[in-house]
Amino acid sequence: MSYLYLVGLGLSKRFLTKKAMDYLKDSDLIYFDTYTSFSCDLSAESLEELIGKRVIPATRALLETGFKEIMSHLESGKNVAIASVGDPVIATTHVSLAVEAKNRGHEVVVVPGVSVHCYIISKSMLSSYKFGRSVTVVYPYNDVIDYAPYYVVKENREHGLHTIVYLDVKDGKFMDAREALTYLMKMEEKRKENVISREDVVVVGQRLGCDDEKVIAKTVKDVLEGNLDLSPPPHIIIIPARNLHYMEVEALKCLH
Ligand SMILES: C[S@@+](CC[C@H](N)C(=O)[O-])C[C@H]1O[C@@H](n2cnc3c(N)ncnc32)[C@H](O)[C@@H]1O
């Protein structure tokens, strides 16, 4: 029996916990998840320097479909760590790896990390009790737009809930907040179900956890028309509920 460690690194070096470091140091093989998220200062190379051990960059193919490689290391008695930026289980696909390892008789240890999910809720100061399903805006595939985010926002808003919107990563390119809102407004133009308007205020989190992070509340119109200097990605968006508590309204006014 071996150990599979799913280790959350937090959003940047400053969020690395001692527990994460201990588990990484205890591992015979360390993979760094290069596709579910991105950090300003965490990479396979920077992690190698921090722990003084070889760190293998792991692609989507390796972690999602080709996980035979990881299972064969576990089977040969090696402890394997998958290190992810943020939390290793929130908005990632590593659960299937954990289940597979467990079914083969190995132990699985999840080491939580500071996730962008909690971070943006905290920084937005919106009520954490009022968040509905999260969703990702993805790049169109063969020119076909995925309307799922539009309908998740719709459902959440119908229930008076806020929506966390993650943005797609494709071939190493991170979608930015302006692109994501452009897609959502295109969906509104097509479906006209009054889900999102140019006058709505949204929260845009940029490079969270980095020294140059920004958390700003602006109208969709301001973001689309460039009245907000966007830093390079990663970005995340909150589309708040329409019926905000007066304290939430005041809190959003502080985000500028
Ligand atoms: C699929 S989620 C993975 C979340 C990760 N497992 C975690 O717990 O933080 C990745 C998306 O979150 C957003 N994101 C991740 N890190 C971010 C950061 N530091 N600042 C802003 N947005 C970020 C981006 O939209 C990115 O495409």
PDBQT file of the ligand as one rigid body, heavy atoms in Angstrom, charges set to zero:
ROOT
HETATM    1  C1  LIG A 301     -10.672  25.744 -12.442  1.00  0.00    +0.000 C 
HETATM    2  S1  LIG A 301     -10.255  26.886 -11.203  1.00  0.00    +0.000 S 
HETATM    3  C2  LIG A 301      -9.208  25.971 -10.148  1.00  0.00    +0.000 C 
HETATM    4  C3  LIG A 301      -9.254  26.494  -8.749  1.00  0.00    +0.000 C 
HETATM    5  C4  LIG A 301      -8.198  25.910  -7.824  1.00  0.00    +0.000 C 
HETATM    6  N1  LIG A 301      -8.356  24.485  -7.661  1.00  0.00    +0.000 N 
HETATM    7  C5  LIG A 301      -8.291  26.591  -6.458  1.00  0.00    +0.000 C 
HETATM    8  O1  LIG A 301      -8.777  25.966  -5.529  1.00  0.00    +0.000 OA
HETATM    9  O2  LIG A 301      -7.893  27.782  -6.365  1.00  0.00    +0.000 OA
HETATM   10  C6  LIG A 301      -9.099  27.902 -12.082  1.00  0.00    +0.000 C 
HETATM   11  C7  LIG A 301      -9.711  29.229 -12.431  1.00  0.00    +0.000 C 
HETATM   12  O3  LIG A 301      -9.843  30.020 -11.255  1.00  0.00    +0.000 OA
HETATM   13  C8  LIG A 301      -9.480  31.366 -11.542  1.00  0.00    +0.000 C 
HETATM   14  N2  LIG A 301      -8.255  31.671 -10.770  1.00  0.00    +0.000 N 
HETATM   15  C9  LIG A 301      -7.343  30.787 -10.318  1.00  0.00    +0.000 A 
HETATM   16  N3  LIG A 301      -6.368  31.419  -9.623  1.00  0.00    +0.000 NA
HETATM   17  C10 LIG A 301      -6.690  32.725  -9.648  1.00  0.00    +0.000 A 
HETATM   18  C11 LIG A 301      -6.073  33.889  -9.104  1.00  0.00    +0.000 A 
HETATM   19  N4  LIG A 301      -4.957  33.817  -8.394  1.00  0.00    +0.000 N 
HETATM   20  N5  LIG A 301      -6.683  35.092  -9.326  1.00  0.00    +0.000 NA
HETATM   21  C12 LIG A 301      -7.834  35.168 -10.032  1.00  0.00    +0.000 A 
HETATM   22  N6  LIG A 301      -8.441  34.101 -10.561  1.00  0.00    +0.000 NA
HETATM   23  C13 LIG A 301      -7.887  32.902 -10.381  1.00  0.00    +0.000 A 
HETATM   24  C14 LIG A 301      -9.246  31.480 -13.034  1.00  0.00    +0.000 C 
HETATM   25  O4  LIG A 301     -10.476  31.845 -13.645  1.00  0.00    +0.000 OA
HETATM   26  C15 LIG A 301      -8.825  30.055 -13.358  1.00  0.00    +0.000 C 
HETATM   27  O5  LIG A 301      -9.065  29.754 -14.698  1.00  0.00    +0.000 OA
ENDROOT
TORSDOF 0
